[in-house]
């Protein structure tokens, strides 16, 4: 999704069902995001490993305050954005 001011960055893969679901939910909720495919970006893959104890578990959502959440619900994404 392209947006002039993404609220969050989502680290994902093309084949991840959880990623597809969260992207759709965020789009329907009007939450803009920048998507980074960790299979195409080695630095992003290392970042995801760093926040997940060495695992490439996605989706990982990075919030404006640089905090992250792995496989968050839409409610969690909304709550964290509201708190920012």
Residue pairs with C-beta under 8 A, 6 or more apart in sequence:
1 23
1 27
1 32
1 33
1 35
3 32
3 33
3 34
5 32
6 32
6 33
6 34
7 31
7 32
7 33
7 64
7 81
8 26
8 31
8 32
8 33
8 34
8 61
8 62
8 63
8 64
8 77
8 81
9 33
9 34
9 35
9 36
9 61
9 62
10 19
10 22
10 23
10 26
10 33
10 34
10 35
10 36
10 59
10 60
10 61
10 62
11 36
11 38
11 44
11 47
11 48
11 58
11 59
11 60
11 61
11 62
12 19
12 23
12 35
12 36
12 37
12 38
12 58
12 59
13 19
13 37
13 38
13 39
13 58
14 37
14 39
16 58
16 59
18 58
18 59
18 71
19 58
19 59
22 59
22 61
22 71
22 72
22 74
22 77
23 33
23 35
23 59
25 74
26 33
26 74
26 77
29 74
29 78
31 77
31 78
31 81
33 61
36 44
37 44
38 44
38 45
38 48
38 56
38 58
39 45
45 56
47 60
48 55
48 56
48 57
48 58
48 60
49 55
49 56
51 60
51 68
51 70
52 60
52 70
57 70
57 71
58 70
58 71
59 70
59 71
59 72
60 68
60 69
60 70
60 71
61 68
61 69
61 72
61 77
62 68
63 69
63 80
63 81
63 84
64 81
64 84
65 84
67 80
69 76
69 77
69 80
72 80
